[in-house]
């Protein structure tokens, strides 16, 4: 794959049309390219001028790639500076005829890894899908010509060492007991022989480890009517390494998304997720005549917890009360740490009357609970809750939050440790 790094968008336009297996990216944020993308870059074509950082400043990101440069003007000093700064070669626009064809011609495309790495399509797929099976189907289309008459399956080993099947080709026929024995043996042999070992070959079944993030995380198995099955060792090994890398990339994207929607202290959802989820629920209410309610919760006199027990105890209390809220609502409901000692709970398919009943249950539970007992403390707190519902109190995220917040402040100003519904 060719990576085109540009400082000015006009440069990318001058280079167009780029080959289908190329991606263009701003030079200013080259480090934001994912590990999966960087490992598949074979040539870096970088815009060059006096202000461009030297190749040595980013070449470590692409240890396997050839670094080339392009520039819009020429002089002897520029050429000398280009070589001194560590660029492999230097080109000036317009590029030599058949430039990209020459780059393509020099690179081998004989392995299945080559088939995958040369395609920008897989990068687009991994940026959009969160499904192992989709990647496996893509790989099957790419490998049909290299594995004629071969049926194969892909299996992931979970943290509890159970196996989950994520892909099975249409003609796959293997008894489960035989397959499970083979998968178990793959794990044992991989641990004993290292990642490049681990192959298990039976009369009609051949399995190789799937390597994800440097460890054996699954297996790729195949069966064929044309023995010996070991003839498929090379493409299956490439397939296992590719799928492992792709799956790891997906896992990182999922984790990145999770962290972007998660409060770091309590591991509850954060304000960003609150807006996204509540907006979706409001649209569903309008379309299907449903209800959704928002509970805005504030801890009464929380400053005294920090003053009397310390800020660490205060943080641990925030975590504990968040866990308590989660345990008292349904799985379909969403608990959010709004900020500080404030929480929001979104109750799906619940009107304000139903939300009031749930809020009373939460209030009484917190009032009776002793926080920090496992740390030798006995912290007693209460909460004030305000409620607003859709469609009763509005059809926008901001309106529902504002009215629930106002109802909560009404509860605090009146007597605290109480529940109020928006007027």
Secondary structure as GFF3:
##gff-version 3
##sequence-region A 1 423
A	DSSP	beta_strand	2	6	.	.	.	ID=ss1
A	DSSP	alpha_helix	9	15	.	.	.	ID=ss2
A	DSSP	beta_strand	22	26	.	.	.	ID=ss3
A	DSSP	three_ten_helix	27	32	.	.	.	ID=ss4
A	DSSP	alpha_helix	35	39	.	.	.	ID=ss5
A	DSSP	beta_strand	43	47	.	.	.	ID=ss6
A	DSSP	three_ten_helix	55	57	.	.	.	ID=ss7
A	DSSP	three_ten_helix	59	62	.	.	.	ID=ss8
A	DSSP	beta_strand	66	71	.	.	.	ID=ss9
A	DSSP	alpha_helix	76	84	.	.	.	ID=ss10
A	DSSP	beta_strand	89	92	.	.	.	ID=ss11
A	DSSP	alpha_helix	99	106	.	.	.	ID=ss12
A	DSSP	alpha_helix	112	117	.	.	.	ID=ss13
A	DSSP	alpha_helix	120	128	.	.	.	ID=ss14
A	DSSP	alpha_helix	132	143	.	.	.	ID=ss15
A	DSSP	beta_strand	150	157	.	.	.	ID=ss16
A	DSSP	beta_strand	163	168	.	.	.	ID=ss17
A	DSSP	alpha_helix	176	193	.	.	.	ID=ss18
A	DSSP	beta_strand	200	201	.	.	.	ID=ss19
A	DSSP	beta_strand	206	212	.	.	.	ID=ss20
A	DSSP	beta_strand	215	224	.	.	.	ID=ss21
A	DSSP	three_ten_helix	229	232	.	.	.	ID=ss22
A	DSSP	alpha_helix	233	260	.	.	.	ID=ss23
A	DSSP	alpha_helix	271	288	.	.	.	ID=ss24
A	DSSP	beta_strand	292	299	.	.	.	ID=ss25
A	DSSP	alpha_helix	302	309	.	.	.	ID=ss26
A	DSSP	alpha_helix	311	328	.	.	.	ID=ss27
A	DSSP	beta_strand	334	339	.	.	.	ID=ss28
A	DSSP	beta_strand	342	348	.	.	.	ID=ss29
A	DSSP	alpha_helix	352	368	.	.	.	ID=ss30
A	DSSP	three_ten_helix	373	375	.	.	.	ID=ss31
A	DSSP	beta_strand	383	390	.	.	.	ID=ss32
A	DSSP	alpha_helix	397	414	.	.	.	ID=ss33
A	DSSP	beta_strand	419	421	.	.	.	ID=ss34
###
